[in-house]
Amino acid sequence: QVQLVESGGGSVQSGGSLRLSCAASGHTGRRYCMGWFRQAPGKEREGVAEIDADSRTFYAHSLNGRFAISQDNAKNTLFLHMDSLKPEDTGAYYCAVDFSNGGLCAGNWWLLVDFPYRGQGTQVTVSS
């Protein structure tokens, strides 16, 4: 059974940094696309970044290079390093994984937000 557990959220001031982690289990040997999406109160889910088993990455253009997704395959952990945080980055951040499409990511955010496996989320709050 696939399980995803996020951690690393917290409260920071504008301009600060955070690194989110997502511990994954139950997907060993399967090709995948993993990613992060977020949801602010009263807003729709928004795709942030994706990475596949070959470490190809995709980012939402609105981030302007402030975030970086990476993975430690030995530890089955996904990361999201966030720099220059802004109040509009506030929200719950979720990691998610999909095994269809041959494990290829395509930056199709409307798919990422509906990936079949996701964690419980970790809260990020950025104050001005």
C-alpha positions as CSV (number, residue, x, y, z in Angstrom):
1,Q,0.0,0.0,0.0
2,V,1.3,3.4,-1.0
3,Q,1.8,5.8,1.9
4,L,3.0,9.4,1.8
5,V,3.8,11.5,4.9
6,E,4.7,15.1,4.6
7,S,6.7,17.1,7.1
8,G,8.7,20.4,7.4
9,G,5.9,22.9,7.2
10,G,5.9,25.9,9.6
11,S,5.6,29.6,9.9
12,V,8.1,31.9,8.4
13,Q,8.4,35.6,7.5
14,S,8.3,36.8,4.0
15,G,11.6,36.2,2.3
16,G,12.4,33.1,4.3
17,S,12.9,29.5,3.3
18,L,11.5,26.1,4.2
19,R,12.2,22.6,3.0
20,L,9.3,20.2,2.9
21,S,9.8,16.4,3.0
22,C,7.6,13.6,1.9
23,A,8.4,10.1,3.1
24,A,7.1,7.5,0.6
25,S,6.5,3.8,1.0
26,G,4.9,1.0,-0.9
27,H,6.0,2.1,-4.4
28,T,9.4,0.3,-4.7
29,G,10.2,-0.9,-8.2
30,R,7.4,1.1,-9.8
31,R,8.0,3.9,-12.2
32,Y,6.3,7.1,-11.0
33,C,5.6,10.7,-11.3
34,M,5.6,12.5,-7.9
35,G,4.8,16.0,-7.1
36,W,3.7,18.8,-4.8
37,F,0.5,20.7,-4.9
38,R,-0.9,23.3,-2.5
39,Q,-4.2,24.7,-1.5
40,A,-4.9,28.0,0.2
41,P,-8.0,28.6,2.2
42,G,-10.9,29.3,-0.1
43,K,-8.9,28.6,-3.2
44,E,-8.5,25.7,-5.6
45,R,-5.7,23.2,-5.5
46,E,-2.6,24.4,-7.4
47,G,0.2,22.3,-8.9
48,V,3.7,23.4,-7.8
49,A,6.3,20.9,-9.0
50,E,6.8,17.4,-10.4
51,I,9.6,14.9,-10.6
52,D,9.8,11.5,-12.1
53,A,11.9,8.4,-11.6
54,D,14.5,9.7,-14.1
55,S,14.6,13.0,-12.1
56,R,13.0,15.1,-14.9
57,T,11.3,18.1,-13.3
58,F,8.5,20.5,-14.0
59,Y,7.6,23.7,-12.2
60,A,4.7,26.0,-12.2
61,H,5.7,29.1,-14.1
62,S,4.3,31.4,-11.4
63,L,7.0,30.3,-9.0
64,N,9.7,32.1,-11.0
65,G,12.4,29.7,-9.9
66,R,11.9,30.1,-6.2
67,F,11.2,26.4,-5.5
68,A,13.2,23.3,-6.2
69,I,11.9,19.7,-6.1
70,S,14.3,16.8,-5.5
71,Q,14.4,13.3,-4.3
72,D,16.6,10.9,-2.4
73,N,15.8,7.5,-3.9
74,A,17.8,5.6,-1.3
75,K,15.6,7.1,1.4
76,N,12.4,7.1,-0.6
77,T,12.0,10.8,0.2
78,L,10.7,13.7,-1.9
79,F,11.7,17.2,-1.1
80,L,10.5,20.7,-1.9
81,H,12.9,23.5,-1.1
82,M,11.2,26.9,-1.1
83,D,13.1,30.2,-1.1
84,S,12.0,33.8,-1.1
85,L,8.7,32.8,0.4
86,K,5.8,35.2,0.0
87,P,2.5,35.5,1.9
88,E,0.7,34.1,-1.2
89,D,2.6,30.9,-0.8
90,T,0.6,30.2,2.4
91,G,-1.4,27.0,2.3
92,A,-1.4,23.3,2.9
93,Y,1.2,21.5,0.8
94,Y,0.6,17.9,-0.3
95,C,2.8,15.4,-2.0
96,A,1.2,13.0,-4.5
97,V,2.2,10.1,-6.7
98,D,0.9,8.5,-9.8
99,F,2.1,5.3,-11.6
100,S,0.2,5.6,-14.8
101,N,1.6,7.0,-18.1
102,G,4.7,4.9,-17.7
103,G,5.9,7.0,-14.8
104,L,6.4,10.1,-16.9
105,C,5.6,13.6,-15.7
106,A,4.4,16.2,-18.1
107,G,3.7,19.3,-16.0
108,N,-0.1,18.8,-16.4
109,W,-1.1,20.3,-13.1
110,W,-4.8,19.4,-13.5
111,L,-3.6,15.8,-13.3
112,L,-1.2,16.3,-10.4
113,V,-3.9,17.7,-8.1
114,D,-5.9,14.5,-8.7
115,F,-3.2,11.9,-8.4
116,P,-4.6,8.8,-6.8
117,Y,-2.2,8.8,-3.8
118,R,-1.5,11.8,-1.6
119,G,-0.4,12.6,1.9
120,Q,-2.3,14.4,4.6
121,G,-0.5,17.7,3.9
122,T,1.8,20.0,5.9
123,Q,0.9,23.7,6.6
124,V,3.1,26.5,5.4
125,T,2.3,30.0,6.7
126,V,4.2,33.0,5.4
127,S,3.7,36.3,7.2
128,S,4.5,39.7,5.8
